[in-house]
């Protein structure tokens, strides 16, 4: 069957879909949806949020006799997906609220990350508190993003930092998050992340954020690791660097039976104590429950 060609123009600012018939293009210049370059990518046009650009999507369709062309359903799917991506752009100035305490919880690759949803829920039970969570990839082995979202906070990961469509002037996630935070809790801080912070590495969202923090931002480190990892001589050096050189507050670890079955020092400070550090520092008050309302 002979096929005609058309071009669908997607104006990115309004995420509206318009169509027009285009002059037939040589089959040698037709690109598959997967093969579109950066300039022709619908994803770049929408997710990038650049109002000066419009992206085109070239495909094939049987010849028709009318000037009205039905937009392929995959175009709508791409728009819906990318509108969600565009809506997740984080800017500190718009995310901060007056008279609120902004708590940034950082989770890393320790089993104690399983406590993250509990910490978030408890913090949000206090009045005028906002929480954002930055999670390393290994920490997501121990809790689901949906648990944090259900509690009322967002989870930011490496995939949210660099999406492949950055333009000069766009917000940079690890910078915006450190501008937003009134206090940072690294709970838990694994041996791996501890070593990275002590040596100034910036190879993911968590460590880039930590390197970019202002010295004026209260930052608490809650180590959590196996007892022998904690007793390793390098761990003592790393913790000393965090306390004496960088100026972080190191709390714990504590002794108990660990997730691996060993008994000894290495467990993260109890999650309720972590919450109370924030409560005491910022003099937080419990939010009235629905039962307290007249």
N, C-alpha and C positions, 0 to 999 in steps of 0.2 A: 504494500500500500504506500502511495506517495505521502510524504509527511511535510507539513509546513512548519515554519519556525516563528516563534513570537518571543518578545521580551517583556517581562514583568518588572516594573519599576517600583521599588519599595522605598518611599521617603522615610528616613529613619526618625525624624523628630517626633512625629505623631503616631508612629507605628501603624499608619493606615496603609491599606493595600490598594493600589491603583493599577490598572492594566491598560496597555495600548498595543495595537498591532505594529510590528516593526518590519522593516524591509528584510526579506529572507537572507539568511546568512549562510555562507558556504559550509557544508558539513564538516570540512576540514578545520573550521574554527569553532565548532560546537564543543563545549566542555561538559563533562558530566557534573552532577551536583557535588560529588566528592572531589572533583579535580579543580574546582574554582580556585583561582589565586586570591591573594589578600584583598586586592582592589575589587574583585567581583564577588566577594563573599558576603552573603546576607548576614552571617553571624558578625562579621566585623562592623557592618554598617549599623546594626541594631545595638549589639552589646557595647560598642564603643561610645554610643550616645553622642556622636559628632553631628550636630545639626547642619553642618555645611556639606555633608556627604549624602549620597543616595547610592544604594547598592543595586546591582542588577542580577537577575537570576535567569539564565538562558537554558531552555529545555526544548523538547520537541513535542508536537501534538498533532493529531490528524487535522487536515484542512477543514475549515468551517466557512460558512457563507455569511456569517454575521460579524459585525465589528465588536461584539461583546464576547470577551474571552474569559472563561471560567478559570479562576486562579487555582493552581494545583494544591491539594490539601497539605502537601508537605511544606509549602510556603507558610501556611497558617501555623503549622506545628513549630516551624523554626521561629516564627515571630513570638508565639506564646512562650517558648523556652527562653528566648533571649530577652523578652520583657522581664522575666523573672531574674535573669542575670543582671540586667541594667538596674533593677530595683534594689539589688544587694550592694550597690556602691555605698561605701561608708565614708562619711565626712564628719569630722569631729564637731565642727561648729553647729551643724544641724542636728547631730545626735545627742549633744549635751543638753541638759535641762537645768534651769536655774534652781537653786536650793536643793539639788539632789546630790547624792554621793554616787560616784561612778566607779564601780569595782570591776577590775579586769582580772579574770581568773585564767591562768595558764595551766594547761594539763600536758604532761609528758609521759613517756613510755614506762610507767610503773603501774603495777596492779592497783595501787591506791587511787588511780584515776577513776576507779569504779565509784568513788565517793563524790565525784563532780556533780551529778544531779542533786544530791543531798545538800551540798554546799550552796548551789544556786537557789534551790527552793527555800532554804532557810534564810539566805540573804534577802531574797525578795519578799519575805514575810515582814520585813521592816519598812517603815514609811520612807518614801522619797529615796529609794535605792534603785539604781539601774546596774545591770550586770551584762558584760560581754565575755564570751569564752573564746580563747585562742587554743586550739588543740593541735599537738603534733600528730603526725600520722600514726605512730605506734600507740598513742594514748587512746585512739578510737577503737582499739581492740577490747577495751574494757567498759565502754559505755556507747550508747547510740546518740547521734545528734538529736533525734526526735525527742529523747528524754529531756534534753536541755531546752529545746524549743517549746515543749509542752509546759515547762516551768516558767517560761516567759523571757528567755534569753536567746541570743544567737550564738552560733558556733562558727568560728573563722578558721580556715585551714590553708595549707600551702596553695591549693588550687584557686583560692580566692585572691591571692596576691598578684600573680602575673597570669593574665588570661590570654595573652597573645595579641591584644589589640590596644596596647598602651600608646597614648599620645602625650607629648609634652604638655604639662599643665593638668593632667588627670591626677586625682588623689592617689597617693601611695598608701596602701593599707597599713603597713607596720608603723608608718609615721602618723597616720590619722588615729590609730588606736592608742599610741602613746600620748598624743595630744588630748585624747578623750579621758584618759584614766586619772582618777584621783588617788588610787591605790592599786598596786599590782600584787597578786598572790600567785606564786608558782607552786601549785599544790596538786599533785606531787612534783618534785624535782628529781628526776632519775639521775643515776650516775653518769649516763651519757650526756644529758643536757647540762648537768653540773660542770662537767669537764669542758664542754663547748663554751659555756658562759665565762668560765674562768680564763679561757684562752682567747676570748673575743671572737669566736667563730660566728658567722652569719650565713648559715647555709639553709635556713628554712624560715618560715614566718616567725616562729617562736624566738629563735636566736637573733634574728634581725630586729625584732621588737625590743628584746632585752638590751642589745647593743645601742639602740637609739633612745633608750629611756633617759629622761632628765634626771640628774642627781637629786633634784628636789622632790621627785615622786617617791612616796613611801613604798618600798618594795620588800616583800617577805618571801623567803625561800624555805620550803618545807621538804627537806630531803627524804627520799624513800627508796630503799634498795636492800638487797641481801646483806646480812651481817658482815660477811667477809668482804663484800664490796665496800661497805662503810668503813671497815677497819683497814682497808688498803692504804698505804702511806700517801698515795697521790690524792686520795679523797680529803685527807687533812689539809694538804696544800691548797686544794681547790676551794675548800670552805674558808680557809684563812684569806684567800684572795678576795672572795666575795664579801667577807666581813670587813677586812682591813683596807683593801685597796679600792673596791667598788663602793662599799658602804651599805650593802644590803643587810637586812635583818634575817639571820638564819635561826629557824626555830625547829628543834628536834634534830634527828629522829628519836623515837621512843623504843623501848624494849617490849617485845611481846612475841607470840607465835606468829611467824610470817606466813604469807600465802604459799610459799614453797615447802612449808613444814618445819623449817629451822626455827629455833627459839633464840632470840638475841636482839640487840639494838639494830634498828634499820627501818622500822615502820614509820609511816607518816604520822605526824601529830593528829590527834583525834579531830575529826572534821568539825565538830561543834566548837572546839577551842579555836580553830581557824576562823570561824565565823565571829566568835566573840572578840577576837583581836580587832576586827573591823568595827564591830559594834562599840567597843570601848573607845577606840581612837576617834571615831566620828560622832560619838554620843547619839547613836541611833535609837529610835523608839519603835516599838512594834506597831505595825499598821493595824487599824481597827478592823476586826473581822466583820463579816456580813451579819453576824448575830448581834454585834454591838450597835448596829445602825438602828435609829428610832423607827 
